[in-house]
Amino acid sequence: MEKRAATMTDRERVEALLRREKPDRVPLFPFAAAGFSMVYTKASIADAYNKPEVSLAAQRKTCQDFGWVFAPMLGYAGFGGWEFGGEINWPSGEFAQAPTISRRAVETEEDVWNLKPPDVKKAGITPIAMEFFRLSCKERLDNEPWNVTNHIEGVFNVAANIAGIDKFSRWLIRKPEVARRLLELASDYLIERARYLRDTFGIEGVLPAGGEPSASNTIISLGHFKEYALPYLKKVFESVLAMGYKHTCIHICGEQNLNLPYWSQISFGDPGLISIGHEIEFETVINYFPDSIILGNIEPAIIQTQTPREVYEASRNVIEKGKMCPGGFIFSPGCELPPMAPVENVMAMTQAVNDFGWY
């Protein structure tokens, strides 16, 4: 196989895509790799979320060692549960790989009506994340297109995390006014948090990013997505872009093929970055986001459970399809990089990009 000499750094590759130019090679962005970084550097997974200096150093080293784009990130999928007054457990033990919500902020409809907006500067994980980003902003490496990569999150996901997805889903059907109250609170909070990030760090080197797993087709109906998720997602992203941010990134998590016509009605920037799970084919997402940079989408379970050769071939398949994206392509897992993934499997992804990612 012919070897190619790089003419760009990973930072330059991403910056070229943001200018709507073609880089020399596909960048590899490991998506949410904090947990894997901690395991790789022999630290506690909990440190990824509550020790900013340790988390940043682990992410930096892991990205350098594996030849990845480094986009410092500190956040968790249960975002909103702690921030609005609930409680979380830090991950511990063999099978705990992220913070989990141990007590919800609301249990009853009355709790929802009495719920107050949290202090955006003090609530939940935000003070920890802000310290993390203050540290990350002290340098800008050749593989680091952004110093700050977080955290507007999917508004539907935040609302569901406040109450719990089971209770929130029932309210969508039986008490829609209660569900809307949570969505209003969540959207206003996310907008204020994005403003706090801008006022603290500016917009240069800052990528507002998050995920929306709770709005997948396996959880809510297409009608509920249109009526409840779509208006508030539009509200949040329109407000964030109005603050001056040029680009945002959304992870359309899980099975959301039916939702894509509605997702395509939302502006994510010029260009926006659209991250997809393995459930969505490139041909499909290109139809709805022809001008966006597409991130994806090797199945995380393959990285966790299969052989290095199988990971290599699966990565090759994704790379060859992704290179057809007219708006640009960044190779990444289709969701969080499994913290316990074998190092040899993770190395196979990098090798596949180095072998097949050239333009």
C-alpha positions as CSV (number, residue, x, y, z in Angstrom):
1,M,0.0,0.0,0.0
2,E,1.4,3.4,-1.0
3,K,2.2,5.6,2.0
4,R,1.3,9.3,1.8
5,A,3.1,12.2,3.5
6,A,1.0,14.5,5.5
7,T,0.9,18.2,4.4
8,M,-1.4,19.3,7.2
9,T,-1.7,19.0,11.0
10,D,-5.0,17.8,12.4
11,R,-5.9,21.3,13.5
12,E,-5.3,22.5,9.9
13,R,-7.4,19.7,8.5
14,V,-10.4,20.6,10.6
15,E,-9.9,24.3,9.9
16,A,-9.9,23.6,6.2
17,L,-13.2,21.8,6.5
18,L,-14.6,24.7,8.4
19,R,-13.6,26.9,5.5
20,R,-15.4,24.4,3.2
21,E,-12.0,23.3,1.8
22,K,-10.8,19.7,1.3
23,P,-8.0,18.6,3.7
24,D,-5.1,16.3,2.7
25,R,-6.6,13.5,4.8
26,V,-9.7,12.7,6.8
27,P,-9.3,13.8,10.5
28,L,-10.0,11.3,13.2
29,F,-12.0,12.8,16.1
30,P,-12.6,10.2,18.9
31,F,-15.9,12.0,20.0
32,A,-16.4,11.4,23.7
33,A,-13.2,9.7,24.6
34,A,-12.7,11.0,28.2
35,G,-13.4,7.6,29.8
36,F,-11.1,5.7,27.4
37,S,-8.4,8.3,28.1
38,M,-8.6,7.7,31.8
39,V,-8.3,3.9,31.4
40,Y,-5.5,4.3,28.9
41,T,-3.5,6.6,31.3
42,K,-4.4,4.4,34.3
43,A,-6.5,6.9,36.1
44,S,-10.0,6.6,37.6
45,I,-12.9,7.1,35.2
46,A,-14.4,9.4,37.8
47,D,-11.4,11.7,37.4
48,A,-12.6,12.4,33.8
49,Y,-15.5,14.3,35.3
50,N,-14.3,15.7,38.7
51,K,-10.6,16.4,38.3
52,P,-10.1,18.9,35.5
53,E,-6.3,18.9,35.5
54,V,-6.1,15.1,35.4
55,S,-8.8,14.8,32.8
56,L,-7.2,17.4,30.5
57,A,-3.8,15.8,30.7
58,A,-5.2,12.3,30.0
59,Q,-7.2,13.5,26.9
60,R,-4.2,15.4,25.6
61,K,-1.8,12.5,25.9
62,T,-4.3,10.0,24.5
63,C,-5.0,12.1,21.4
64,Q,-1.3,12.7,20.9
65,D,-0.4,9.0,21.3
66,F,-3.1,7.8,18.9
67,G,-2.9,10.6,16.3
68,W,-6.3,12.1,16.9
69,V,-7.9,15.5,16.8
70,F,-7.8,16.9,20.4
71,A,-11.0,18.7,21.3
72,P,-11.0,19.1,25.1
73,M,-14.4,18.0,26.5
74,L,-15.9,17.7,30.0
75,G,-19.6,16.8,30.2
76,Y,-21.9,13.8,30.8
77,A,-24.9,12.3,29.1
78,G,-27.1,12.8,32.2
79,F,-26.5,16.6,32.0
80,G,-29.4,18.5,33.6
81,G,-30.2,16.0,36.3
82,W,-27.6,17.4,38.7
83,E,-27.7,20.9,37.4
84,F,-31.4,21.3,38.3
85,G,-31.1,20.0,41.8
86,G,-30.8,16.3,41.6
87,E,-27.9,14.1,42.7
88,I,-25.4,12.0,40.8
89,N,-23.1,9.1,41.6
90,W,-19.5,9.3,40.2
91,P,-18.6,6.2,38.2
92,S,-16.9,3.5,40.3
93,G,-16.4,-0.2,39.8
94,E,-15.8,-2.3,36.7
95,F,-19.0,-1.5,34.8
96,A,-19.6,2.2,35.8
97,Q,-18.4,4.3,32.9
98,A,-20.0,7.7,33.4
99,P,-21.8,9.7,36.1
100,T,-25.4,8.5,36.8
101,I,-28.3,10.3,38.3
102,S,-29.2,8.8,41.7
103,R,-32.0,11.3,42.6
104,R,-34.1,13.3,40.3
105,A,-34.8,17.0,40.7
106,V,-38.5,16.5,40.3
107,E,-40.9,13.7,41.2
108,T,-44.3,15.2,40.8
109,E,-46.1,17.7,38.7
110,E,-46.1,20.2,41.6
111,D,-42.3,19.8,41.7
112,V,-42.1,20.9,38.1
113,W,-44.2,24.0,38.6
114,N,-42.1,25.0,41.7
115,L,-38.8,24.3,39.9
116,K,-36.6,27.3,39.7
117,P,-33.9,28.0,37.0
118,P,-30.4,27.1,38.5
119,D,-27.6,29.5,38.7
120,V,-25.7,28.9,35.4
121,K,-22.4,29.6,37.0
122,K,-22.7,27.4,40.0
123,A,-25.0,24.5,39.1
124,G,-23.9,20.9,38.8
125,I,-20.9,20.1,36.8
126,T,-20.5,23.6,35.3
127,P,-17.9,24.9,37.8
128,I,-15.8,21.8,37.2
129,A,-16.1,22.2,33.4
130,M,-15.3,25.9,33.5
131,E,-12.1,25.1,35.4
132,F,-11.3,22.4,32.9
133,F,-11.7,24.9,30.0
134,R,-9.7,27.6,31.8
135,L,-6.8,25.1,31.8
136,S,-7.4,24.0,28.2
137,C,-7.3,27.6,27.0
138,K,-3.7,28.0,28.2
139,E,-2.4,26.4,25.0
140,R,-3.5,25.5,21.5
141,L,-1.8,22.5,20.0
142,D,-1.3,21.4,16.4
143,N,-4.0,18.8,16.8
144,E,-6.4,21.1,18.7
145,P,-8.9,23.0,16.6
146,W,-10.9,24.0,19.7
147,N,-9.9,24.7,23.3
148,V,-13.5,24.4,24.4
149,T,-15.9,21.7,23.1
150,N,-19.1,21.8,25.2
151,H,-21.8,21.9,26.2
152,I,-25.2,23.0,25.0
153,E,-26.6,19.5,24.9
154,G,-29.9,18.4,23.4
155,V,-32.7,20.3,25.1
156,F,-35.1,17.4,25.0
157,N,-32.4,15.2,26.7
158,V,-31.9,17.8,29.5
159,A,-35.6,18.0,30.2
160,A,-35.8,14.2,30.3
161,N,-32.8,14.0,32.7
162,I,-34.4,16.4,35.1
163,A,-37.5,14.1,35.6
164,G,-36.3,10.8,34.3
165,I,-37.1,9.6,30.8
166,D,-40.0,7.3,31.9
167,K,-41.8,10.0,33.8
168,F,-41.1,12.7,31.2
169,S,-42.4,10.4,28.4
170,R,-45.7,9.9,30.3
171,W,-46.1,13.6,30.8
172,L,-45.7,14.1,27.1
173,I,-48.8,12.1,26.6
174,R,-50.9,12.8,29.7
175,K,-49.7,16.2,30.9
176,P,-48.1,18.0,28.0
177,E,-48.1,21.4,29.8
178,V,-45.8,19.9,32.4
179,A,-43.4,18.5,29.8
180,R,-43.4,21.9,28.1
181,R,-42.6,23.6,31.4
182,L,-39.5,21.4,31.7
183,L,-38.5,22.1,28.1
184,E,-38.8,25.8,28.6
185,L,-36.6,25.7,31.7
186,A,-34.1,23.5,30.0
187,S,-33.9,25.6,26.8
188,D,-33.5,28.8,28.8
189,Y,-30.8,27.3,30.9
190,L,-28.8,26.0,27.9
191,I,-29.0,29.4,26.2
192,E,-27.7,31.1,29.4
193,R,-24.9,28.5,29.7
194,A,-23.8,29.1,26.1
195,R,-23.8,32.9,26.8
196,Y,-21.7,32.2,30.0
197,L,-19.1,30.3,27.9
198,R,-19.0,33.1,25.3
199,D,-18.6,35.8,27.9
200,T,-15.8,33.9,29.6
201,F,-13.9,32.5,26.7
202,G,-15.1,34.4,23.6
203,I,-16.0,32.5,20.4
204,E,-12.6,31.8,18.9
205,G,-11.7,28.2,19.6
206,V,-15.0,27.4,21.2
207,L,-17.4,24.8,19.7
208,P,-20.8,24.6,21.4
209,A,-21.6,20.8,21.2
210,G,-23.9,18.2,22.7
211,G,-26.0,15.2,22.0
212,E,-29.7,14.3,21.9
213,P,-30.2,10.6,22.7
214,S,-33.6,11.0,24.4
215,A,-35.4,12.1,21.3
216,S,-34.5,9.0,19.3
217,N,-37.2,7.0,17.5
218,T,-36.8,4.2,19.9
219,I,-38.1,6.4,22.8
220,I,-40.6,8.9,21.3
221,S,-42.8,9.1,18.3
222,L,-42.1,11.2,15.2
223,G,-45.1,13.3,16.2
224,H,-43.7,14.0,19.6
225,F,-40.4,14.9,18.1
226,K,-42.0,17.4,15.8
227,E,-44.2,18.9,18.5
228,Y,-41.9,18.9,21.5
229,A,-38.3,18.5,20.5
230,L,-38.1,20.5,17.3
231,P,-39.3,23.9,18.5
232,Y,-37.0,23.9,21.5
233,L,-34.0,22.7,19.6
234,K,-34.6,25.5,17.1
235,K,-34.8,28.0,19.9
236,V,-31.6,26.9,21.5
237,F,-29.5,26.7,18.3
238,E,-30.8,29.9,16.8
239,S,-30.0,31.7,20.1
240,V,-26.5,30.2,20.2
241,L,-25.7,31.2,16.7
242,A,-27.1,34.7,17.3
243,M,-24.5,35.1,20.0
244,G,-21.8,35.0,17.3
245,Y,-20.8,31.4,17.2
246,K,-20.2,30.3,13.6
247,H,-20.3,26.6,14.1
248,T,-22.0,24.2,16.5
249,C,-22.0,20.4,16.7
250,I,-24.9,18.1,17.5
251,H,-24.7,14.3,18.0
252,I,-27.9,12.9,16.6
253,C,-27.7,9.9,18.9
254,G,-29.2,6.5,18.1
255,E,-32.0,5.5,15.7
256,Q,-33.3,8.9,14.4
257,N,-33.8,8.2,10.7
258,L,-37.4,9.2,10.9
259,N,-36.5,12.5,12.6
260,L,-34.0,13.6,10.0
261,P,-36.4,15.7,8.0
262,Y,-37.1,17.8,11.1
263,W,-33.4,17.9,12.2
264,S,-32.6,19.4,8.8
265,Q,-34.9,22.4,9.6
266,I,-32.4,23.5,12.3
267,S,-29.4,25.7,11.5
268,F,-26.2,24.4,13.1
269,G,-23.8,27.0,11.6
270,D,-21.8,27.7,8.5
271,P,-21.0,24.9,8.3
272,G,-22.5,23.0,11.1
273,L,-21.1,19.7,12.3
274,I,-23.5,16.7,12.3
275,S,-22.5,13.6,14.3
276,I,-24.4,10.4,13.5
277,G,-24.7,7.0,15.1
278,H,-24.2,3.8,13.2
279,E,-28.0,3.5,12.8
280,I,-27.9,6.3,10.2
281,E,-26.3,5.6,6.7
282,F,-24.2,8.3,5.1
283,E,-26.3,8.3,2.0
284,T,-29.3,9.2,4.2
285,V,-27.7,12.0,6.2
286,I,-26.2,13.5,3.1
287,N,-29.7,14.0,1.6
288,Y,-30.6,16.1,4.6
289,F,-27.3,17.8,5.4
290,P,-25.5,18.1,2.0
291,D,-23.5,21.2,3.2
292,S,-22.7,20.1,6.7
293,I,-19.5,18.4,8.0
294,I,-20.5,14.8,8.9
295,L,-18.9,13.0,11.8
296,G,-19.3,9.2,12.2
297,N,-20.0,6.5,12.5
298,I,-18.3,3.2,13.3
299,E,-20.4,1.2,15.8
300,P,-18.9,1.5,19.3
301,A,-19.7,-2.2,20.1
302,I,-17.4,-3.2,17.3
303,I,-14.5,-1.3,18.8
304,Q,-15.3,-2.9,22.2
305,T,-15.8,-6.6,21.2
306,Q,-14.3,-7.5,17.9
307,T,-10.8,-8.1,16.7
308,P,-8.3,-5.5,15.5
309,R,-8.7,-6.7,12.0
310,E,-12.5,-6.5,12.1
311,V,-12.2,-2.9,13.6
312,Y,-9.8,-2.0,10.8
313,E,-12.1,-3.3,8.1
314,A,-15.2,-1.7,9.7
315,S,-13.3,1.6,9.9
316,R,-12.2,1.3,6.2
317,N,-15.9,0.9,5.2
318,V,-16.9,4.0,7.1
319,I,-14.0,6.0,5.8
320,E,-14.7,5.2,2.2
321,K,-18.3,6.1,2.5
322,G,-17.7,9.2,4.6
323,K,-15.2,10.6,2.0
324,M,-18.2,11.0,-0.3
325,C,-19.9,13.6,2.0
326,P,-19.9,16.8,-0.1
327,G,-19.8,19.1,2.9
328,G,-16.8,17.3,4.5
329,F,-16.1,14.3,6.7
330,I,-14.5,13.6,10.1
331,F,-14.1,10.0,11.1
332,S,-15.4,9.1,14.6
333,P,-17.2,6.5,16.6
334,G,-21.0,6.6,16.3
335,C,-21.2,7.4,20.0
336,E,-18.9,7.4,23.0
337,L,-15.6,5.6,22.5
338,P,-16.0,2.6,24.9
339,P,-13.8,3.3,28.0
340,M,-12.7,-0.4,28.1
341,A,-12.0,-0.8,24.4
342,P,-8.8,-2.8,23.8
343,V,-5.9,-0.5,22.8
344,E,-5.2,-2.7,19.8
345,N,-8.7,-2.1,18.5
346,V,-8.4,1.6,19.0
347,M,-5.1,1.7,17.2
348,A,-6.7,-0.1,14.3
349,M,-9.0,2.9,13.7
350,T,-6.0,5.2,13.5
351,Q,-4.3,2.8,11.1
352,A,-7.3,2.7,8.9
353,V,-7.5,6.4,8.7
354,N,-3.8,6.6,7.8
355,D,-4.2,4.0,5.1
356,F,-7.5,5.0,3.5
357,G,-8.3,8.5,4.6
358,W,-6.3,10.4,1.9
359,Y,-7.9,12.5,-0.7
